[in-house]
Amino acid sequence: MTANANELDEIHSVSTRLRGYDLVLLEQAIARWKMEIGSRRIDTSVALNAAALLVLRASDPNLVREHAEKQGMSDAETEKLAGFYKWFQEEYFDVVRDVIATRKRLDGRLKRGA
């Protein structure tokens, strides 16, 4: 299935599952961000949308180089920035693995208890 440009520009809903504790921490962070940014429009949907976009940016080394070039960074600064993005991506993969393992454990526990 191919999507046309209009479909790609539309807002689509996805559902997500968060552990209760993680949701509480996210809601607390959102409350802080509202004050820091000065916008009451930040909610769970906006926060998760921004997180997804950040992950996508971090996954493309060309975007790091483009950003560094626009900012007039030296080669050394660019390499340092690229290192931060690499670190972020590695951390992200560790978190993904943890989420998968936690869901397997919890889903298995729920199925056994049913």
C-alpha positions as CSV (number, residue, x, y, z in Angstrom):
1,M,0.0,0.0,0.0
2,T,1.4,3.4,-0.9
3,A,0.2,6.5,0.8
4,N,-0.3,9.8,-1.0
5,A,1.2,13.0,0.3
6,N,-2.1,14.2,1.9
7,E,-2.3,10.9,3.9
8,L,1.3,11.3,5.1
9,D,0.6,14.9,6.3
10,E,-2.4,13.9,8.3
11,I,-2.2,13.2,12.0
12,H,-2.7,9.5,12.8
13,S,-3.4,8.0,16.2
14,V,-1.5,5.1,17.6
15,S,-1.9,3.5,20.9
16,T,0.9,2.9,23.3
17,R,1.3,0.9,26.5
18,L,3.2,2.3,29.4
19,R,3.8,0.7,32.8
20,G,1.9,2.6,35.5
21,Y,5.0,3.9,37.1
22,D,6.4,5.1,33.8
23,L,3.2,6.9,33.0
24,V,3.3,8.7,36.4
25,L,6.9,9.8,35.8
26,L,6.0,11.0,32.3
27,E,3.0,13.0,33.6
28,Q,5.3,14.6,36.3
29,A,7.9,15.5,33.6
30,I,5.2,17.0,31.4
31,A,4.1,19.2,34.3
32,R,7.7,20.4,34.7
33,W,8.0,20.9,30.9
34,K,4.8,23.0,30.8
35,M,6.4,25.4,33.3
36,E,9.8,25.4,31.6
37,I,8.5,25.9,28.1
38,G,5.6,28.1,29.2
39,S,3.0,26.1,27.2
40,R,-0.1,24.4,28.6
41,R,-0.5,22.6,25.3
42,I,2.0,19.9,26.1
43,D,0.3,16.6,26.9
44,T,1.1,13.0,26.7
45,S,0.5,12.9,23.0
46,V,2.7,15.9,22.3
47,A,5.5,14.5,24.5
48,L,5.4,11.1,22.8
49,N,5.3,12.7,19.3
50,A,8.3,14.8,20.2
51,A,10.2,11.8,21.6
52,A,9.5,9.8,18.4
53,L,10.8,12.7,16.2
54,L,13.9,12.9,18.4
55,V,14.6,9.2,18.0
56,L,14.2,9.5,14.2
57,R,16.6,12.5,14.1
58,A,19.2,10.6,16.2
59,S,19.0,7.7,13.8
60,D,20.2,9.7,10.9
61,P,23.9,10.7,11.1
62,N,23.4,13.0,8.1
63,L,21.1,15.2,10.2
64,V,23.8,15.6,12.8
65,R,26.3,16.7,10.2
66,E,23.7,19.1,8.6
67,H,23.0,20.6,12.0
68,A,26.7,21.1,12.8
69,E,27.2,22.7,9.4
70,K,24.3,25.1,9.9
71,Q,25.7,26.0,13.3
72,G,29.2,26.6,11.9
73,M,30.7,23.9,14.2
74,S,34.3,22.8,13.8
75,D,35.2,19.3,12.8
76,A,36.1,18.4,16.4
77,E,32.7,19.8,17.6
78,T,30.9,17.9,14.9
79,E,32.6,14.7,15.9
80,K,31.7,15.3,19.6
81,L,28.1,16.0,18.6
82,A,28.0,12.8,16.5
83,G,29.3,10.9,19.5
84,F,26.4,12.2,21.6
85,Y,23.9,11.0,19.0
86,K,25.6,7.6,18.8
87,W,25.4,7.4,22.6
88,F,21.7,8.4,22.5
89,Q,21.0,5.7,19.9
90,E,22.8,3.0,21.9
91,E,20.8,4.0,25.0
92,Y,17.6,3.9,23.0
93,F,18.4,0.4,21.8
94,D,19.1,-0.7,25.4
95,V,15.7,0.8,26.5
96,V,13.9,-0.9,23.6
97,R,15.4,-4.3,24.7
98,D,14.4,-3.7,28.3
99,V,10.8,-2.7,27.2
100,I,10.5,-5.9,25.1
101,A,11.8,-8.1,28.0
102,T,9.5,-6.4,30.5
103,R,6.5,-6.8,28.2
104,K,7.3,-10.5,27.6
105,R,7.6,-11.0,31.4
106,L,4.5,-9.1,32.3
107,D,2.4,-10.5,29.4
108,G,3.4,-14.1,30.3
109,R,2.6,-13.4,34.0
110,L,-0.8,-12.0,33.0
111,K,-1.6,-15.0,30.7
112,R,-0.7,-17.4,33.5
113,G,-2.9,-15.6,36.0
114,A,-5.9,-15.6,33.7
